[in-house]
Amino acid sequence: MIDFEDAVRIALENVEKLVKGAKNPVPEEALLSSDGKFYEVTVSYDLDGPGAFDTLNPSSKDASNLLTLAAIMGRRKEYKVFLINSENGNFGGFRRYKEG
């Protein structure tokens, strides 16, 4: 059986492989499923929004400020739950995190 540390490592590796543009992945929680078959590892990460202001001339001060603001406003935090087989460490998929 693998331990929590291994399950978290495997989840983080899969964020990097499967979620395009994910930055700063952070393990938020790790639980063993009620049947003991899977670790459920919740990972948060940052995603940048599409570059709507890519055509602005970044050398002008106003454009530079606007680009900075757009970058901040376009960034969002997302969460996914990664399922890791508790016996052999195989990645079993991921799903959207639901609060509650």
Secondary structure, DSSP 8 states (H G I E B T S, - for coil): ---HHHHHHHHHHHHHHHSTT-EEEEEEEEEE-TTSSEEEEEEEEEE----TTTTS-TTSHHHHHHHHHHHHHH-EEEEEEEEEETTT--EEEEEE----
